[in-house]
Amino acid sequence: MTEFSRHTLETAPEQSKPLLNNSLQAFGMIPNLHAVMAESPQHLEAYQKLHELFQQTSLTAAQQTVVWMTINVEHACHYCVPAHTAIAHMQKINSGLIEDLRNAKPLEDAKLEALRRFTLQVVRQRGNVSTQDVESFLASGYTKQHVLDVILGVAQKVMSNYVNHLADTPVDPPFQKFAWAPAAIAAE
């Protein structure tokens, strides 16, 4: 595996230093993911901006968690599943929901399950979701804005999941208690 640097405020490219400082202020640490992304200031900035924008979408915190975790599990991201598990717990998201998402299980809440399934369709079909599937999602109480918000979440998670695969990013100590390994993902 190609080794990627985990930059600090001292070792990062100049353009990445203020971005890493933003991470330090937001998280009280520089997450290893951000330290790796700092190699490309443009990548780190885009990721931080997408994260900020996704949090401002029409999706609730629980719905955002469904989107993030569904993508992270589908992409088998060893780093993002524990990180977003910790974030979901900090946001007081239902622990049963978190565990079902970590284990790729159908969700009890019908509306959240519709979101999980639609997110999977977007990821697995690379956006080529059938009109029938979009209409089914809309009939579940979502809007066209939600469709686009899911795609924004996918864009953000592709950036982080793929970096973590390539860099084998070590899970940060605060997230290690939520370590995760992929189980066999059933076809849906």
QUIVEN-V558533 format. One line per field, one symbol per residue. phi: phi as a letter, one per 30 degrees, with the letter a starting at -180 (. if undefined). A space follows every 10 residues. Layout:
phi=???
//
This chain:
phi=.ddcdcdcdd cdeeddeddd deddddciac eeedddddec eddddddddd dddddcdddd eddddededd dededhddcd dddddddddd didedddedd ddchcecddd dddddddded ddddchiddd eddddddddd jccdddeddd ddddeddded ddddddched ddedcddceb bdcdcddb
//
